[in-house]
Amino acid sequence: QVQLVESGGGLVQAGGSLRLSCATSGSIFSYLDMGWYRQNPGKQRELVATISSGGRSNYADSMKGRFTISRDNAKNTVLLQMNSLKPDDTAVYYCNAKTDSRVAIPSNYWGQGTQVTVSS
């Protein structure tokens, strides 16, 4: 089983930066496609960024150029560097993991979320 623990959220002023971290357990990190999603109350959870087990990254259009996703396979950790934050970025940010095509049984995992609040 894979467990995900997010950290790094907090309160920041518009224009500031935060770095979120997602620590994983389960010893199969190198077989996981990772992602960050966010959600506000009453709204749909939306994609922020993804990074494949092979290190290929992708971003939602509104995040491109401001956010950077990366992974450290030695530490079983995925990071989300967030710059030029806007009040609209305020949300609970969730870490996601999906087993890649090398894993026989597909699985999907979610962390508990970390709150990011951007003041205007």
Sequence and secondary structure as in RCSB ss.txt:
>XXXX:A:sequence
QVQLVESGGGLVQAGGSLRLSCATSGSIFSYLDMGWYRQNPGKQRELVATISSGGRSNYADSMKGRFTISRDNAK
NTVLLQMNSLKPDDTAVYYCNAKTDSRVAIPSNYWGQGTQVTVSS
>XXXX:A:secstr
  EEEEE  EEEETT  EEEEEEEESS GGGEEEEEEEE TTS  EEEEEE TTS EEE TTTTTTEEEEEETTT
TEEEEEE S  GGG EEEEEEEEE TTSSS  EEE   EEEEEE 
